[in-house]
Amino acid sequence: MVKKAVLLLVLAVLTMASFGCNTIRGVGRDISAVGDALSDAAGGNP
């Protein structure tokens, strides 16, 4: 169940990122946001 939620979250973020990143800096921020979201979903952030 958690894997499905994480997958859905990643797909949603990637979809938004594909529309939102217009520069290399924007791509870096989007990739960082995906990493943060995965870490949060996995319980990595205290």
C-alpha positions in Angstrom: 0.0 0.0 0.0 2.8 2.4 0.9 4.6 1.6 -2.3 1.5 2.5 -4.3 1.2 5.8 -2.5 4.9 6.6 -3.1 4.6 5.7 -6.8 1.5 7.9 -7.1 3.3 10.7 -5.4 6.4 10.3 -7.7 4.3 10.3 -10.8 2.4 13.3 -9.7 5.6 15.2 -8.9 7.2 14.2 -12.2 4.0 15.3 -14.1 4.1 18.7 -12.4 7.8 19.0 -12.9 7.5 18.4 -16.6 5.2 21.4 -16.8 7.0 23.5 -14.3 10.7 23.4 -14.9 11.9 25.8 -17.6 15.6 26.0 -16.7 18.4 23.7 -15.5 18.0 25.3 -12.1 14.3 24.4 -12.1 15.1 20.8 -13.0 17.5 20.6 -10.0 14.9 22.0 -7.7 12.3 19.5 -9.0 14.7 16.6 -8.6 15.5 17.7 -5.1 11.8 18.0 -4.3 11.2 14.5 -5.5 14.0 13.2 -3.3 12.6 15.1 -0.3 9.1 13.7 -1.0 10.4 10.2 -1.2 12.4 10.7 2.0 9.3 12.1 3.8 7.2 9.2 2.5 9.7 6.7 3.8 9.9 8.4 7.2 13.4 9.6 6.6 12.8 13.2 7.9 12.5 13.4 11.7 
